[in-house]
Amino acid sequence: DQQVKQNSPSLSVQEGRISILNCDYTNSMFDYFLWYKKYPAEGPTFLISISSIKDKNEDGRFTVFLNKSAKHLSLHIVPSQPGDSAVYFCAASSFTSGTYKYIFGTGTRLKVLA
Amino acid sequence: DVKVTQSSRYLVKRTGEKVFLECVQDMDHENMFWYRQDPGLGLRLIYFSYDVKMKEKGDIPEGYSVSREKKERFSLILESASTNQTSMYLCASSLPRLDYGYTFGSGTRLTVV
């Protein structure tokens, strides 16, 4: 049972345009969410987070939106750059579980075309 | 520069061999994790540990065990390697805080032949 889903395995976007990566979750107990970026042959690196008390968090070109009622979050990258080409994973966790472990989605491969 | 170090980037082992994957972190993190990454399946949690000598099963622990004798080191053991354990293995560490996220190592690409 996949609790965190990224239904688009890949996405191509022109340089300078907006990239929107989507993530859905099924467990209503999830209350903390992360986005990671992963280049080939490297470990994932942390991008941005959001807790369930917020519906938006911004960090430079990256913005994460959370819609709790729809159990959906999205990552917006504006403007997209060729160096953003990577696999993006969303991850979710529950503070009340007390485990500090994250459940990861299957990833979306973003390709930014120059 | 703080980091998580995985001992091998690439490893080729034979079916039936006992395989040790080592992970060391220098951030004094309490939590450590082992994930495997497979195409179309994302990152799946194998085992994690909150403290020395403590371990918890993740979502796919079958065929694996772990050891944490020191705070900075978390080892993943494949008791008898099989071809379906060919994968990218990622170690991570974190503080006991959700907002902190994980710091990942660079990964070990294991091929079992």
Backbone of each chain as ProteinMPNN parsed JSONL, in Angstrom:
{"seq_chain_A": "DQQVKQNSPSLSVQEGRISILNCDYTNSMFDYFLWYKKYPAEGPTFLISISSIKDKNEDGRFTVFLNKSAKHLSLHIVPSQPGDSAVYFCAASSFTSGTYKYIFGTGTRLKVLA", "coords_chain_A": {"N_chain_A": [[0.846, -1.182, 0.0], [0.817, 1.99, -1.11], [1.544, 4.776, 0.539], [2.354, 7.305, -0.005], [2.256, 9.022, -2.94], [3.545, 9.685, -6.135], [2.385, 10.501, -9.001], [3.269, 11.174, -11.504], [5.791, 9.991, -13.374], [7.705, 11.331, -14.841], [8.702, 14.587, -16.068], [8.882, 17.251, -18.311], [10.194, 20.479, -18.867], [10.472, 23.758, -20.156], [13.366, 25.819, -19.933], [13.279, 28.534, -17.656], [10.528, 28.528, -17.406], [7.71, 27.532, -15.297], [7.997, 24.783, -13.081], [5.983, 22.189, -11.929], [5.569, 19.908, -9.484], [3.869, 17.117, -8.306], [2.283, 15.529, -5.459], [0.623, 13.037, -3.69], [-1.037, 11.865, -0.748], [-2.18, 9.299, 1.493], [-2.578, 8.859, 4.18], [-4.12, 10.373, 6.782], [-2.944, 11.097, 9.106], [-0.445, 12.063, 8.636], [1.669, 14.803, 9.122], [3.848, 16.269, 8.54], [5.981, 17.265, 5.957], [8.364, 16.723, 3.369], [10.524, 17.746, 0.677], [12.839, 16.301, -1.517], [15.765, 16.389, -3.575], [17.409, 14.539, -6.086], [20.371, 13.745, -7.665], [21.856, 11.657, -10.225], [23.819, 8.946, -8.997], [24.296, 10.177, -6.592], [23.459, 10.942, -3.15], [20.102, 11.769, -1.979], [19.24, 15.225, -1.545], [18.134, 17.602, 0.816], [15.417, 19.787, 0.166], [13.082, 21.477, 0.778], [10.617, 22.042, 3.315], [7.388, 21.437, 4.882], [4.951, 21.988, 7.358], [1.851, 20.724, 8.709], [0.454, 22.806, 9.767], [0.699, 24.898, 8.158], [-0.054, 26.233, 4.865], [1.59, 26.878, 2.86], [4.984, 27.228, 1.913], [7.957, 28.977, 1.337], [11.085, 29.136, -0.362], [13.337, 30.847, -1.801], [13.552, 30.055, -5.16], [11.87, 27.966, -4.849], [8.724, 26.72, -3.892], [6.452, 25.232, -1.717], [3.24, 23.866, -1.63], [0.495, 23.001, 0.384], [-2.397, 21.094, 0.54], [-4.529, 20.136, 2.725], [-7.079, 19.048, 2.923], [-7.436, 17.816, 0.5], [-5.401, 16.059, 0.636], [-2.913, 16.547, -0.623], [0.129, 17.702, -1.975], [2.293, 20.103, -3.526], [5.191, 20.994, -5.396], [6.609, 23.915, -6.503], [8.727, 25.263, -8.901], [10.275, 28.106, -9.778], [12.086, 30.527, -11.583], [12.479, 27.691, -13.726], [15.585, 25.938, -14.061], [18.315, 24.553, -15.989], [20.018, 23.137, -14.249], [18.27, 22.187, -12.391], [17.377, 19.793, -13.224], [16.683, 16.612, -12.261], [15.828, 13.889, -10.043], [12.938, 14.128, -8.109], [11.779, 13.692, -4.87], [8.963, 13.376, -2.773], [8.168, 13.315, 0.713], [6.655, 12.023, 3.675], [5.608, 12.334, 7.091], [4.569, 11.465, 10.44], [4.087, 13.281, 13.284], [2.864, 12.422, 15.586], [3.304, 9.739, 15.593], [5.762, 9.372, 16.647], [8.073, 8.308, 15.616], [9.855, 9.49, 13.861], [10.368, 8.715, 11.287], [10.345, 8.854, 7.755], [8.082, 8.421, 5.033], [8.583, 7.795, 1.704], [7.783, 8.988, -1.588], [7.512, 7.71, -4.992], [8.99, 9.185, -6.716], [9.689, 11.802, -9.133], [10.993, 12.397, -12.254], [12.519, 15.216, -13.295], [13.1, 17.131, -16.141], [14.743, 19.836, -17.355], [14.669, 21.798, -20.082], [17.038, 23.402, -22.089]], "CA_chain_A": [[0.0, 0.0, 0.0], [1.672, 3.15, -1.267], [0.922, 5.86, 1.286], [2.767, 8.561, -0.62], [2.268, 8.721, -4.37], [3.881, 10.693, -7.131], [1.789, 9.809, -10.144], [3.967, 11.491, -12.75], [7.175, 9.514, -13.279], [8.631, 12.257, -15.466], [8.171, 15.895, -16.442], [9.828, 18.084, -19.063], [9.803, 21.882, -18.805], [11.437, 24.672, -20.772], [14.105, 26.713, -19.04], [12.615, 29.801, -17.4], [9.109, 28.334, -17.097], [7.43, 26.954, -13.989], [7.861, 23.332, -12.936], [5.069, 21.829, -10.845], [5.647, 18.489, -9.163], [2.754, 16.805, -7.43], [2.434, 14.422, -4.522], [-0.606, 12.741, -2.951], [-0.847, 10.933, 0.359], [-3.446, 8.681, 1.91], [-2.672, 8.797, 5.632], [-4.487, 11.687, 7.311], [-2.119, 11.389, 10.279], [0.781, 12.741, 8.218], [1.595, 16.223, 9.433], [5.083, 16.949, 8.16], [6.289, 16.859, 4.584], [9.646, 17.195, 2.842], [10.9, 17.476, -0.707], [14.254, 16.038, -1.732], [16.232, 16.333, -4.951], [18.466, 13.534, -6.204], [21.113, 13.594, -8.914], [22.38, 10.298, -10.386], [25.029, 8.552, -8.268], [24.443, 10.955, -5.372], [22.345, 10.811, -2.227], [19.128, 12.863, -2.019], [19.519, 16.398, -0.73], [16.923, 18.245, 1.313], [15.061, 21.014, -0.538], [12.134, 22.337, 1.457], [9.673, 21.289, 4.145], [6.174, 22.14, 5.292], [4.155, 21.291, 8.368], [0.415, 20.782, 8.408], [-0.155, 24.044, 10.273], [0.834, 25.885, 7.09], [-0.456, 25.754, 3.542], [2.574, 27.323, 1.875], [6.311, 27.577, 2.409], [8.771, 29.438, 0.215], [12.522, 29.277, -0.164], [13.916, 31.224, -3.087], [12.77, 29.654, -6.342], [11.071, 26.789, -4.509], [7.557, 26.911, -3.036], [5.65, 24.027, -1.52], [1.858, 24.123, -1.252], [-0.147, 21.853, 1.011], [-3.859, 21.099, 0.612], [-4.787, 19.021, 3.649], [-8.378, 18.408, 2.657], [-7.247, 16.952, -0.669], [-4.209, 15.24, 0.894], [-2.105, 16.817, -1.804], [1.096, 18.785, -1.924], [2.975, 20.342, -4.79], [6.425, 21.774, -5.377], [6.728, 24.806, -7.647], [10.071, 25.791, -9.128], [10.151, 29.234, -10.704], [12.027, 29.905, -12.889], [13.222, 26.435, -13.821], [16.922, 26.049, -14.63], [18.822, 23.225, -16.374], [20.583, 22.47, -13.074], [17.179, 21.593, -11.6], [17.092, 18.458, -13.769], [16.992, 15.632, -11.221], [14.635, 13.184, -9.555], [12.408, 14.774, -6.922], [10.979, 12.826, -4.007], [8.277, 13.931, -1.62], [8.198, 12.404, 1.851], [5.688, 12.413, 4.694], [5.781, 11.706, 8.391], [3.563, 11.807, 11.429], [4.684, 13.624, 14.568], [2.245, 11.65, 16.665], [3.818, 8.364, 15.59], [6.949, 9.377, 17.485], [9.139, 7.477, 15.046], [10.761, 10.323, 13.061], [10.68, 8.122, 9.996], [9.61, 9.402, 6.63], [7.658, 7.565, 3.927], [8.925, 8.497, 0.474], [7.091, 8.67, -2.82], [8.283, 6.976, -6.001], [9.869, 10.12, -7.422], [9.392, 12.364, -10.455], [12.213, 12.852, -12.922], [12.337, 16.51, -13.965], [14.099, 17.514, -17.133], [14.582, 21.223, -17.757], [15.256, 21.916, -21.417], [17.646, 24.712, -22.334]], "C_chain_A": [[0.891, 1.245, 0.0], [1.0, 4.34, -0.591], [1.25, 7.229, 0.712], [2.976, 8.289, -2.111], [2.676, 9.935, -5.184], [3.509, 10.075, -8.473], [2.448, 10.123, -11.478], [5.41, 11.031, -12.641], [8.168, 10.511, -13.886], [7.894, 13.522, -15.902], [9.255, 16.639, -17.195], [9.305, 19.508, -19.109], [10.879, 22.715, -19.5], [12.102, 25.543, -19.705], [13.361, 28.037, -18.903], [11.137, 29.678, -17.061], [8.954, 27.717, -15.714], [7.389, 25.431, -14.074], [6.944, 23.078, -11.753], [5.111, 20.323, -10.663], [4.608, 18.186, -8.094], [2.979, 15.564, -6.587], [1.104, 14.248, -3.787], [-0.311, 11.758, -1.827], [-2.198, 10.436, 0.841], [-3.648, 8.723, 3.419], [-2.947, 10.183, 6.201], [-3.697, 12.056, 8.562], [-0.81, 12.079, 9.903], [0.664, 14.235, 8.487], [2.901, 16.957, 9.155], [5.548, 16.374, 6.835], [7.597, 17.493, 4.129], [9.701, 16.946, 1.346], [12.413, 17.32, -0.766], [14.534, 16.029, -3.226], [17.379, 15.33, -5.017], [19.047, 13.535, -7.609], [21.609, 12.15, -9.011], [23.666, 10.095, -9.597], [25.31, 9.45, -7.053], [23.27, 10.654, -4.446], [21.364, 11.961, -2.378], [19.559, 14.025, -1.121], [18.22, 17.108, -0.396], [16.687, 19.558, 0.578], [14.237, 21.946, 0.332], [11.157, 21.469, 2.241], [8.423, 22.117, 4.393], [5.462, 21.313, 6.36], [2.678, 21.532, 8.093], [-0.259, 22.028, 8.965], [-0.054, 25.163, 9.233], [0.238, 25.333, 5.796], [0.536, 26.168, 2.452], [3.893, 27.58, 2.59], [7.199, 27.873, 1.213], [10.234, 29.484, 0.592], [13.138, 29.561, -1.518], [13.015, 30.849, -4.237], [11.794, 28.518, -6.042], [9.934, 27.154, -3.556], [6.813, 25.59, -2.93], [4.27, 24.462, -1.028], [1.261, 22.844, -0.678], [-1.659, 22.064, 1.058], [-4.277, 19.885, 1.442], [-6.094, 18.311, 3.319], [-8.279, 17.462, 1.466], [-6.114, 15.959, -0.471], [-3.246, 15.329, -0.29], [-1.098, 17.909, -1.507], [1.79, 18.909, -3.274], [4.21, 21.198, -4.546], [6.478, 22.591, -6.66], [8.152, 25.321, -7.728], [9.951, 26.879, -10.193], [11.333, 30.202, -10.523], [12.847, 28.617, -12.905], [14.561, 26.664, -14.534], [17.416, 24.654, -15.014], [19.416, 22.437, -15.203], [19.543, 21.871, -12.153], [16.827, 20.193, -12.097], [17.602, 17.398, -12.795], [15.724, 14.838, -10.948], [14.224, 13.828, -8.241], [11.513, 13.797, -6.168], [10.244, 13.673, -2.982], [8.285, 12.868, -0.518], [7.263, 12.939, 2.923], [5.955, 11.669, 5.988], [4.69, 12.182, 9.337], [4.245, 12.08, 12.76], [4.124, 12.752, 15.675], [2.729, 10.207, 16.697], [5.062, 8.239, 16.453], [8.132, 8.621, 16.916], [10.172, 8.273, 14.268], [11.132, 9.688, 11.731], [9.757, 8.7, 8.934], [9.263, 8.306, 5.628], [7.864, 8.37, 2.648], [8.01, 8.058, -0.669], [8.039, 8.013, -3.811], [9.17, 7.888, -6.842], [9.319, 10.572, -8.764], [10.688, 12.866, -11.045], [11.895, 14.131, -13.692], [13.472, 16.752, -14.937], [13.799, 18.938, -17.565], [15.373, 21.432, -19.046], [15.773, 23.327, -21.648], [17.157, 25.323, -23.648]], "O_chain_A": [[1.612, 1.519, 0.96], [-0.001, 4.856, -1.09], [0.514, 8.193, 0.92], [3.774, 7.432, -2.49], [2.216, 11.052, -4.951], [4.231, 9.233, -9.007], [2.219, 9.428, -12.468], [6.184, 11.622, -11.889], [9.335, 10.539, -13.495], [6.676, 13.54, -16.079], [10.411, 16.659, -16.773], [8.12, 19.732, -19.358], [12.064, 22.392, -19.426], [11.481, 25.94, -18.72], [12.876, 28.596, -19.887], [10.549, 30.601, -16.498], [9.941, 27.418, -15.042], [6.825, 24.862, -15.009], [7.108, 23.683, -10.693], [4.742, 19.56, -11.556], [4.485, 18.908, -7.104], [3.751, 14.674, -6.944], [0.528, 15.227, -3.314], [0.574, 10.913, -1.954], [-3.227, 11.075, 0.623], [-4.782, 8.632, 3.89], [-2.098, 11.07, 6.112], [-3.766, 13.193, 9.03], [-0.134, 12.626, 10.774], [-0.331, 14.859, 8.119], [3.043, 18.131, 9.495], [5.516, 15.163, 6.617], [7.898, 18.64, 4.457], [9.024, 16.064, 0.817], [13.163, 18.084, -0.159], [13.665, 15.708, -4.036], [18.219, 15.275, -4.118], [18.339, 13.354, -8.6], [21.769, 11.487, -7.987], [24.509, 10.99, -9.543], [26.432, 9.477, -6.547], [22.224, 10.177, -4.885], [21.744, 13.029, -2.858], [20.167, 13.82, -0.07], [17.318, 17.201, -1.229], [17.611, 20.348, 0.382], [14.644, 23.078, 0.594], [10.901, 20.319, 1.885], [8.396, 23.324, 4.153], [5.387, 20.088, 6.265], [2.31, 22.432, 7.338], [-1.426, 22.283, 8.665], [-0.639, 26.234, 9.398], [0.05, 24.125, 5.65], [0.35, 25.853, 1.277], [3.922, 28.081, 3.714], [7.205, 27.145, 0.22], [10.587, 29.826, 1.721], [13.427, 28.646, -2.288], [11.858, 31.265, -4.295], [10.983, 28.154, -6.894], [10.152, 27.814, -2.54], [6.576, 24.915, -3.932], [4.144, 25.304, -0.139], [1.493, 21.748, -1.19], [-2.139, 23.083, 1.554], [-4.366, 18.766, 0.937], [-6.183, 17.088, 3.433], [-8.953, 16.432, 1.424], [-5.888, 15.103, -1.326], [-2.834, 14.322, -0.865], [-1.419, 18.913, -0.872], [1.863, 17.956, -4.051], [4.261, 22.008, -3.621], [6.403, 22.046, -7.761], [8.715, 25.765, -6.727], [9.581, 26.62, -11.339], [11.564, 30.66, -9.404], [13.816, 28.491, -12.156], [14.662, 27.46, -15.468], [16.978, 23.668, -14.422], [19.326, 21.209, -15.17], [19.883, 21.127, -11.233], [16.055, 19.485, -11.451], [18.802, 17.301, -12.538], [14.678, 15.087, -11.548], [15.057, 14.05, -7.362], [10.622, 13.167, -6.738], [10.825, 14.581, -2.389], [8.395, 11.673, -0.794], [7.096, 14.149, 3.069], [6.453, 10.543, 5.995], [3.989, 13.16, 9.074], [4.911, 11.2, 13.306], [4.844, 12.384, 16.603], [2.583, 9.525, 17.711], [5.389, 7.155, 16.935], [9.087, 8.322, 17.633], [11.273, 7.774, 14.035], [12.117, 10.09, 11.111], [8.584, 8.989, 9.17], [10.045, 7.382, 5.403], [7.376, 9.493, 2.528], [7.533, 6.924, -0.711], [9.213, 7.788, -3.515], [10.013, 7.407, -7.6], [8.593, 9.844, -9.44], [11.4, 13.659, -10.429], [11.096, 14.12, -14.628], [14.646, 16.6, -14.601], [12.719, 19.217, -18.086], [16.591, 21.26, -19.081], [15.064, 24.311, -21.438], [17.57, 26.425, -24.007]]}, "seq_chain_B": "DVKVTQSSRYLVKRTGEKVFLECVQDMDHENMFWYRQDPGLGLRLIYFSYDVKMKEKGDIPEGYSVSREKKERFSLILESASTNQTSMYLCASSLPRLDYGYTFGSGTRLTVV", "coords_chain_B": {"N_chain_B": [[32.864, 20.019, 6.895], [29.835, 18.59, 7.389], [28.766, 15.184, 7.288], [27.472, 12.092, 5.851], [28.882, 9.047, 5.436], [29.254, 6.434, 3.206], [30.726, 3.307, 2.902], [31.365, 2.037, 0.467], [31.055, 2.82, -3.0], [30.386, 1.308, -5.212], [29.572, -2.102, -5.51], [30.061, -5.535, -6.086], [28.697, -8.624, -5.642], [28.448, -12.169, -4.992], [25.698, -14.45, -5.347], [24.355, -15.693, -2.35], [26.443, -14.901, -0.748], [27.512, -13.285, 2.289], [26.906, -9.981, 3.007], [28.2, -6.843, 3.907], [27.246, -3.577, 4.483], [28.505, -0.476, 5.168], [28.011, 2.436, 7.18], [28.768, 5.673, 8.214], [28.372, 8.488, 10.293], [29.11, 11.911, 11.037], [27.824, 13.729, 12.603], [26.781, 13.48, 15.085], [24.212, 12.476, 15.256], [21.184, 11.092, 16.504], [19.385, 9.386, 15.187], [19.391, 6.876, 12.671], [19.175, 5.507, 9.373], [18.368, 3.002, 6.924], [17.748, 2.825, 3.533], [16.476, 1.493, 0.445], [16.72, 2.156, -3.038], [14.792, 1.784, -5.853], [13.946, 1.642, -9.317], [10.841, 3.113, -10.104], [9.816, 2.41, -7.672], [10.679, 4.08, -5.712], [12.058, 5.296, -2.617], [12.54, 2.937, -0.176], [12.079, 1.97, 3.162], [14.294, 0.062, 5.049], [15.516, -0.658, 7.58], [15.734, 1.039, 10.748], [17.231, 3.068, 13.332], [17.199, 4.361, 16.605], [18.979, 4.731, 18.58], [22.058, 3.689, 20.09], [22.558, 0.233, 19.782], [19.882, -0.149, 19.418], [17.186, -1.056, 17.287], [14.819, -0.927, 14.623], [12.361, -2.472, 12.596], [11.795, -1.614, 9.213], [9.846, -1.061, 6.296], [10.522, -3.103, 4.545], [12.115, -5.395, 5.693], [12.9, -8.024, 5.285], [15.362, -10.469, 4.766], [17.425, -8.891, 5.493], [19.585, -7.553, 8.053], [20.659, -5.468, 10.813], [23.2, -3.531, 12.48], [24.133, -1.63, 15.252], [26.513, -0.618, 16.994], [27.966, 1.536, 17.801], [27.306, 5.043, 18.178], [27.813, 6.546, 15.88], [27.903, 4.797, 13.759], [26.253, 2.666, 11.497], [25.355, -0.374, 10.386], [24.403, -2.312, 7.583], [23.328, -5.549, 6.909], [23.367, -8.135, 4.623], [22.225, -11.188, 4.842], [22.327, -13.493, 3.228], [23.071, -12.971, 0.197], [20.892, -12.171, -2.522], [19.754, -12.125, -5.956], [17.599, -10.382, -6.203], [18.164, -8.429, -4.434], [19.788, -6.675, -5.599], [20.442, -3.339, -5.952], [20.248, 0.244, -5.268], [21.582, 1.38, -2.326], [20.865, 3.433, 0.372], [22.027, 5.32, 3.029], [21.028, 7.191, 5.877], [20.958, 9.915, 8.232], [19.615, 11.583, 11.153], [18.517, 14.213, 13.385], [16.41, 13.871, 16.322], [14.004, 15.169, 15.232], [11.314, 16.302, 13.287], [11.342, 18.428, 11.496], [13.879, 18.708, 10.678], [14.727, 16.889, 8.809], [16.468, 14.448, 6.786], [19.975, 13.654, 6.495], [21.584, 12.373, 3.812], [23.778, 9.706, 2.737], [26.036, 9.104, -0.062], [25.299, 6.814, -1.29], [25.323, 3.272, -2.07], [25.847, 1.286, -4.771], [24.783, -1.809, -5.222], [25.387, -4.85, -6.768], [24.209, -8.047, -7.252], [25.29, -11.081, -8.328]], "CA_chain_B": [[31.61, 19.747, 6.21], [29.208, 17.434, 8.012], [28.377, 14.261, 6.249], [27.216, 10.681, 6.042], [29.802, 8.351, 4.538], [29.031, 5.013, 2.953], [32.084, 2.807, 2.665], [31.607, 1.651, -0.928], [30.139, 3.392, -3.988], [29.944, 0.204, -6.052], [29.905, -3.403, -4.925], [29.53, -6.688, -6.8], [28.788, -9.793, -4.779], [27.835, -13.384, -5.545], [24.534, -14.999, -4.662], [24.668, -16.497, -1.184], [27.464, -14.273, 0.09], [27.098, -12.372, 3.355], [27.372, -8.673, 2.568], [28.141, -5.789, 4.918], [27.288, -2.197, 4.004], [28.83, 0.344, 6.331], [27.617, 3.848, 7.129], [29.284, 6.441, 9.347], [28.005, 9.906, 10.272], [29.92, 12.69, 11.961], [26.987, 14.834, 13.072], [26.258, 13.126, 16.402], [22.771, 12.263, 15.127], [20.649, 9.925, 17.19], [18.647, 8.49, 14.288], [20.02, 6.436, 11.422], [18.211, 4.785, 8.534], [18.78, 2.376, 5.674], [16.728, 2.746, 2.487], [16.913, 1.08, -0.885], [16.038, 2.87, -4.101], [14.593, 0.995, -7.062], [13.132, 2.373, -10.302], [9.4, 2.94, -9.994], [9.419, 2.087, -6.29], [11.122, 5.134, -4.822], [12.909, 4.922, -1.496], [11.809, 2.093, 0.767], [12.82, 1.871, 4.418], [14.65, -1.312, 5.414], [15.665, -0.658, 9.037], [16.194, 2.287, 11.33], [17.738, 2.964, 14.707], [17.111, 5.62, 17.346], [20.026, 4.825, 19.585], [23.0, 2.578, 20.049], [22.026, -1.105, 20.07], [18.443, -0.219, 19.18], [16.844, -1.155, 15.878], [13.399, -1.136, 14.34], [12.125, -2.881, 11.219], [11.077, -0.709, 8.333], [8.782, -1.664, 5.482], [11.004, -4.278, 3.791], [13.294, -5.902, 6.415], [13.202, -9.434, 5.017], [16.647, -10.726, 4.117], [18.402, -7.926, 5.993], [19.696, -7.258, 9.473], [21.462, -4.274, 11.04], [23.986, -3.474, 13.713], [24.545, -0.286, 15.662], [27.318, -0.762, 18.212], [28.395, 2.886, 18.162], [26.331, 6.032, 17.733], [28.104, 7.089, 14.574], [28.009, 3.753, 12.742], [25.062, 1.832, 11.319], [25.707, -1.339, 9.35], [23.342, -3.134, 6.993], [23.871, -6.875, 6.612], [22.581, -9.046, 3.804], [22.65, -12.475, 5.405], [22.65, -14.375, 2.103], [22.665, -12.085, -0.892], [20.147, -12.725, -3.651], [19.746, -11.186, -7.083], [16.571, -9.35, -6.007], [18.716, -7.403, -3.559], [20.522, -5.719, -6.43], [19.754, -2.07, -5.739], [20.996, 1.355, -4.687], [21.32, 1.436, -0.889], [21.109, 4.772, 0.893], [22.038, 5.489, 4.477], [20.701, 8.562, 6.265], [20.909, 10.166, 9.666], [18.858, 12.793, 11.498], [18.2, 14.496, 14.778], [15.03, 13.452, 16.627], [13.117, 16.268, 14.907], [10.773, 16.1, 11.946], [11.626, 19.54, 10.603], [15.294, 18.686, 10.309], [14.932, 16.045, 7.639], [17.586, 13.507, 6.82], [21.168, 13.829, 5.672], [21.853, 11.097, 3.153], [25.055, 9.394, 2.128], [26.033, 9.107, -1.527], [24.709, 5.574, -1.783], [26.116, 2.131, -2.526], [25.185, 0.514, -5.826], [25.108, -3.222, -5.029], [24.946, -5.805, -7.788], [24.37, -9.432, -6.828], [25.319, -11.894, -9.559]], "C_chain_B": [[30.999, 18.463, 6.788], [28.732, 16.469, 6.949], [28.075, 12.871, 6.761], [28.046, 9.956, 4.987], [29.441, 6.881, 4.439], [30.318, 4.44, 2.385], [32.363, 2.48, 1.204], [30.615, 2.356, -1.844], [29.545, 2.295, -4.864], [30.439, -1.106, -5.449], [29.284, -4.479, -5.792], [29.765, -7.912, -5.931], [28.087, -10.98, -5.45], [26.637, -13.802, -4.709], [24.973, -15.891, -3.513], [25.72, -15.903, -0.265], [26.817, -13.448, 1.191], [27.739, -11.026, 3.038], [27.182, -7.663, 3.693], [28.229, -4.432, 4.216], [27.445, -1.299, 5.223], [28.444, 1.805, 6.11], [28.108, 4.538, 8.395], [28.851, 7.885, 9.195], [28.785, 10.644, 11.348], [29.15, 13.847, 12.575], [26.39, 14.58, 14.45], [24.735, 12.956, 16.39], [22.348, 11.003, 15.852], [20.069, 8.9, 16.21], [19.467, 8.135, 13.061], [19.083, 5.485, 10.704], [18.931, 4.115, 7.367], [17.569, 2.278, 4.748], [17.344, 2.053, 1.277], [16.063, 1.806, -1.917], [15.992, 1.999, -5.335], [13.699, 1.765, -8.018], [11.644, 2.06, -10.148], [8.899, 2.647, -8.593], [9.865, 3.136, -5.293], [12.083, 4.632, -3.758], [12.071, 4.128, -0.501], [12.679, 1.824, 1.987], [13.044, 0.409, 4.787], [14.685, -1.452, 6.939], [16.017, 0.754, 9.487], [16.552, 2.081, 12.795], [17.677, 4.336, 15.365], [18.251, 5.801, 18.334], [20.94, 3.618, 19.422], [22.298, 1.304, 20.517], [20.511, -1.202, 19.911], [18.19, -0.28, 17.686], [15.351, -1.409, 15.739], [13.28, -1.561, 12.876], [11.394, -1.771, 10.464], [10.026, -1.468, 7.546], [9.213, -2.944, 4.765], [12.226, -4.887, 4.467], [13.734, -7.315, 6.036], [14.51, -9.582, 4.253], [17.761, -9.817, 4.583], [18.469, -7.968, 7.511], [20.59, -6.027, 9.61], [22.218, -4.393, 12.35], [24.33, -2.027, 13.997], [25.214, -0.403, 17.034], [27.839, 0.578, 18.714], [27.427, 3.882, 17.554], [26.56, 6.454, 16.292], [28.041, 6.067, 13.442], [26.77, 2.872, 12.718], [25.316, 0.916, 10.132], [24.479, -2.107, 8.888], [23.967, -4.443, 6.548], [22.877, -7.647, 5.76], [23.057, -10.446, 4.16], [23.07, -13.463, 4.32], [22.148, -13.676, 0.849], [21.92, -12.824, -2.002], [20.055, -11.673, -4.743], [18.678, -10.102, -6.911], [16.984, -8.293, -4.983], [19.677, -6.471, -4.301], [19.769, -4.398, -6.406], [20.757, -0.987, -5.367], [20.596, 1.436, -3.211], [21.766, 2.796, -0.355], [21.005, 4.775, 2.405], [21.718, 6.945, 4.779], [20.761, 8.687, 7.779], [20.104, 11.433, 9.922], [18.843, 12.989, 13.001], [16.785, 13.981, 15.045], [14.049, 14.605, 16.464], [12.619, 16.067, 13.495], [11.174, 17.21, 10.994], [13.066, 19.522, 10.107], [15.555, 17.888, 9.039], [16.126, 15.128, 7.834], [18.788, 14.09, 6.085], [21.524, 12.464, 5.117], [23.326, 10.957, 2.785], [24.924, 9.351, 0.615], [25.496, 7.821, -2.129], [25.745, 4.515, -2.138], [25.302, 1.381, -3.564], [25.656, -0.929, -5.698], [24.531, -4.046, -6.166], [25.229, -7.206, -7.274], [24.245, -10.315, -8.075], [25.245, -13.399, -9.232]], "O_chain_B": [[31.585, 17.386, 6.682], [28.345, 16.871, 5.852], [28.364, 12.514, 7.903], [27.921, 10.224, 3.792], [29.336, 6.177, 5.444], [30.924, 5.026, 1.488], [33.496, 2.635, 0.749], [29.44, 2.476, -1.495], [28.366, 2.334, -5.215], [31.56, -1.204, -4.952], [28.126, -4.369, -6.194], [30.894, -8.199, -5.535], [27.257, -10.814, -6.344], [26.577, -13.534, -3.509], [25.851, -16.739, -3.674], [25.876, -16.349, 0.872], [25.695, -12.967, 1.034], [28.948, -10.934, 2.828], [26.139, -7.631, 4.346], [29.161, -4.173, 3.456], [26.654, -1.342, 6.166], [28.54, 2.331, 5.001], [27.894, 4.052, 9.505], [28.944, 8.454, 8.107], [29.083, 10.103, 12.412], [29.744, 14.831, 13.017], [25.584, 15.375, 14.933], [24.057, 13.25, 17.375], [23.042, 9.986, 15.828], [20.244, 7.694, 16.387], [20.149, 8.982, 12.485], [18.306, 4.759, 11.324], [19.959, 4.594, 6.889], [16.523, 1.738, 5.108], [18.563, 2.029, 1.107], [14.871, 2.044, -1.718], [17.025, 1.529, -5.813], [12.789, 2.469, -7.581], [11.244, 0.899, -10.071], [7.692, 2.634, -8.352], [9.463, 3.086, -4.131], [12.824, 3.672, -3.969], [11.026, 4.591, -0.042], [13.859, 1.494, 1.865], [12.102, -0.382, 4.832], [13.965, -2.271, 7.51], [16.532, 1.559, 8.711], [16.221, 1.064, 13.403], [18.053, 5.343, 14.765], [18.462, 6.893, 18.861], [20.627, 2.664, 18.711], [21.556, 1.299, 21.5], [19.92, -2.232, 20.236], [18.89, 0.365, 16.905], [14.713, -2.013, 16.602], [14.012, -1.065, 12.02], [10.514, -1.095, 10.996], [9.397, -2.396, 8.054], [8.374, -3.775, 4.416], [13.298, -4.897, 3.862], [14.817, -7.753, 6.422], [14.739, -8.921, 3.24], [18.902, -9.939, 4.138], [17.512, -8.375, 8.171], [21.207, -5.593, 8.637], [21.918, -5.232, 13.2], [24.76, -1.288, 13.111], [24.569, -0.3, 18.077], [28.118, 0.741, 19.901], [26.799, 3.601, 16.534], [25.602, 6.694, 15.557], [28.119, 6.445, 12.273], [26.298, 2.396, 13.751], [25.472, 1.381, 9.003], [23.631, -2.498, 9.689], [25.007, -4.453, 5.891], [21.708, -7.797, 6.117], [24.172, -10.837, 3.812], [24.056, -14.183, 4.478], [20.976, -13.77, 0.485], [22.27, -13.946, -2.368], [20.25, -10.483, -4.494], [18.845, -8.999, -7.432], [16.223, -7.366, -4.703], [20.296, -5.593, -3.701], [18.602, -4.335, -6.791], [21.944, -1.251, -5.176], [19.413, 1.548, -2.889], [22.887, 3.244, -0.599], [20.029, 4.297, 2.982], [22.096, 7.836, 4.018], [20.633, 7.703, 8.509], [19.928, 12.258, 9.025], [19.114, 12.073, 13.777], [16.043, 13.688, 14.107], [13.352, 14.983, 17.406], [13.387, 15.707, 12.603], [11.334, 16.964, 9.799], [13.412, 20.269, 9.192], [16.488, 18.178, 8.291], [16.708, 15.054, 8.916], [18.642, 14.908, 5.176], [21.738, 11.513, 5.869], [24.024, 11.943, 2.553], [23.835, 9.538, 0.073], [25.263, 7.743, -3.335], [26.891, 4.827, -2.463], [24.206, 0.899, -3.279], [26.8, -1.24, -6.028], [23.345, -3.952, -6.486], [26.361, -7.519, -6.902], [23.232, -10.293, -8.774], [25.258, -14.23, -10.14]]}, "name": "protein", "num_of_chains": 2, "seq": "DQQVKQNSPSLSVQEGRISILNCDYTNSMFDYFLWYKKYPAEGPTFLISISSIKDKNEDGRFTVFLNKSAKHLSLHIVPSQPGDSAVYFCAASSFTSGTYKYIFGTGTRLKVLADVKVTQSSRYLVKRTGEKVFLECVQDMDHENMFWYRQDPGLGLRLIYFSYDVKMKEKGDIPEGYSVSREKKERFSLILESASTNQTSMYLCASSLPRLDYGYTFGSGTRLTVV"}
